[in-house]
Amino acid sequence: MSTTDLRQFLPGCGKLLFDYEGRERNGREKSHGSIRFPIAEFNATSQYGCVIERKAGERFSCSLRFERKLYQQGLQRIAGIDEAGRGPLAGPVIAAAVILPPNFRLCGLNDSKQLSCLARESYYEALVSNPEVIFGIGLASVAEIDQVNILRATHLAMQRAVSGLVSLPEHLLVDGLPVSAFSLPQTAIVDGDARSFSIAAASVIAKITRDRMMMSWHEEFPVYEFARNKGYGTPEHLEKLRSHGPCLLHRRTFAPVAQTYLPL
């Protein structure tokens, strides 16, 4: 997929420098595969916040309650961060960082996994078309996933998403566990995509962006049915791997792919 092709999946991401270098057609890998973002000059001192666990019996209710606590401290630019695509056997991992306005309202916004496909698309359009919503998208390629492992690649995508924001955040809300790669103050929220509007928004944007990429790649690699499985290891996808071997989008370090590996 060319740099021009990628732009259609990443609207409104602020000051981005696109330089996508993936696997070449002959199977050789270039030096790296990524969309490179201008890296902001973050404070070099690590400042880690707390980890907010889910309380026993707590009902998920997505809101701005975590953001409001930070607003009360005088902070304004709070970025929620989430990813899509850690588990699939094929395709990149995508992360999004989203800064919402303090008066943000979007009824029903929730973790993208809890929404129907139609609802996700509707929320995505509402978010990216809102001029008050600031967001950045980061990508770590299949080559990078295979080179550094999926966790580090996910953190790399998150860093790129934050670097893509037009305004440097004052605090990060991260879904799950803390990300040591960030030097900005952060709060890690377990199940944050179902509890924080900012993280939920990032979840939706990352998910839709990645799904659209995989649907586009289906046209190039139709045998694997990426439009349907989005690269995840469904029984049908595994059968296609056994029959045809992996394509350029498959992650060679993931066990089901490695077990069916055929040289390209």
Rosetta blueprint (number, residue, H / E / L):
1 M L
2 S L
3 T H
4 T H
5 D H
6 L H
7 R H
8 Q L
9 F L
10 L L
11 P L
12 G L
13 C L
14 G L
15 K L
16 L L
17 L L
18 F L
19 D L
20 Y L
21 E L
22 G L
23 R E
24 E L
25 R L
26 N L
27 G L
28 R L
29 E E
30 K L
31 S L
32 H L
33 G L
34 S E
35 I L
36 R L
37 F L
38 P L
39 I L
40 A L
41 E L
42 F L
43 N L
44 A L
45 T L
46 S L
47 Q L
48 Y E
49 G E
50 C E
51 V E
52 I E
53 E L
54 R L
55 K L
56 A L
57 G L
58 E L
59 R L
60 F L
61 S L
62 C L
63 S E
64 L L
65 R H
66 F H
67 E H
68 R H
69 K H
70 L H
71 Y H
72 Q L
73 Q L
74 G L
75 L L
76 Q L
77 R L
78 I E
79 A E
80 G E
81 I E
82 D E
83 E E
84 A E
85 G L
86 R L
87 G L
88 P L
89 L L
90 A E
91 G L
92 P L
93 V E
94 I E
95 A E
96 A E
97 A E
98 V E
99 I E
100 L L
101 P L
102 P L
103 N L
104 F L
105 R L
106 L L
107 C L
108 G L
109 L L
110 N L
111 D L
112 S H
113 K H
114 Q H
115 L L
116 S L
117 C H
118 L H
119 A H
120 R H
121 E H
122 S H
123 Y H
124 Y H
125 E H
126 A H
127 L H
128 V H
129 S L
130 N L
131 P L
132 E L
133 V L
134 I E
135 F E
136 G E
137 I E
138 G E
139 L E
140 A E
141 S L
142 V H
143 A H
144 E H
145 I H
146 D H
147 Q H
148 V H
149 N L
150 I H
151 L H
152 R H
153 A H
154 T H
155 H H
156 L H
157 A H
158 M H
159 Q H
160 R H
161 A H
162 V H
163 S H
164 G L
165 L L
166 V L
167 S L
168 L L
169 P L
170 E L
171 H E
172 L E
173 L E
174 V E
175 D E
176 G L
177 L L
178 P L
179 V L
180 S L
181 A L
182 F L
183 S L
184 L L
185 P L
186 Q E
187 T E
188 A E
189 I E
190 V L
191 D L
192 G H
193 D H
194 A H
195 R L
196 S E
197 F H
198 S H
199 I H
200 A H
201 A H
202 A H
203 S H
204 V H
205 I H
206 A H
207 K H
208 I H
209 T H
210 R H
211 D H
212 R H
213 M H
214 M H
215 M H
216 S H
217 W H
218 H H
219 E L
220 E L
221 F L
222 P H
223 V H
224 Y H
225 E L
226 F H
227 A H
228 R H
229 N H
230 K L
231 G L
232 Y L
233 G L
234 T L
235 P H
236 E H
237 H H
238 L H
239 E H
240 K H
241 L H
242 R H
243 S H
244 H H
245 G L
246 P L
247 C L
248 L L
249 L L
250 H E
251 R L
252 R L
253 T L
254 F L
255 A H
256 P H
257 V H
258 A H
259 Q H
260 T L
261 Y L
262 L L
263 P L
264 L L
